[in-house]
Amino acid sequence: MKSLYTIVTVLAAIALIGSIGASFQQHAFAIIGPDITQFKLVTGDYEKSISEALAANPPNPDKIQQLAAEYCDNVKMIFASTSSSASPSNNTKD
């Protein structure tokens, strides 16, 4: 009988942890979801541009460095907006 209580307790704990995890995931996506979509678009464009630059005959290293710098700046801009909007210090009361 003791093992039955242990099994029921473990199953209840698993269900509770699973529901809490799902809730956290939904809240996190609500905060960063639009930025992840934008990041995927920027990354896809970057991969296409890099592929084209590498396929050029001969490849232009300056163009590749420029594309990498632009991509880095775009990614920083995307996630800087996420961190500043999620920061509690930006919530001021009048």
URLINNOR-V636610 format. One record per residue. N is the residue number from 1. OMEGA is omega as a letter, one per 20 degrees, with the letter a starting at -180 (999 if undefined). BURIAL is + if it has 16 or more other C-alpha atoms within 10 Angstrom, else -. Layout:
n,omega,burial
N,OMEGA,BURIAL
N,OMEGA,BURIAL
This chain:
n,omega,burial
1,a,-
2,r,-
3,r,-
4,r,-
5,r,-
6,r,-
7,r,-
8,r,-
9,r,-
10,r,-
11,r,-
12,r,-
13,r,-
14,r,-
15,r,-
16,r,-
17,r,-
18,a,-
19,r,-
20,r,-
21,r,-
22,r,-
23,r,-
24,a,-
25,r,-
26,r,-
27,r,-
28,r,-
29,r,-
30,a,-
31,a,-
32,a,+
33,r,-
34,r,-
35,r,+
36,r,-
37,r,-
38,r,-
39,r,+
40,r,-
41,r,-
42,a,+
43,r,+
44,r,-
45,r,-
46,a,+
47,r,-
48,a,-
49,r,+
50,r,+
51,r,-
52,a,-
53,r,+
54,a,-
55,r,-
56,a,-
57,i,-
58,r,-
59,a,-
60,a,-
61,r,-
62,r,-
63,r,-
64,r,+
65,r,-
66,r,-
67,r,+
68,r,+
69,r,-
70,r,-
71,r,+
72,r,-
73,r,-
74,r,+
75,r,+
76,a,-
77,a,-
78,a,+
79,r,+
80,r,-
81,r,-
82,a,+
83,r,-
84,r,-
85,a,-
86,a,-
87,r,-
88,a,-
89,a,-
90,r,-
91,a,-
92,r,-
93,r,-
94,999,-
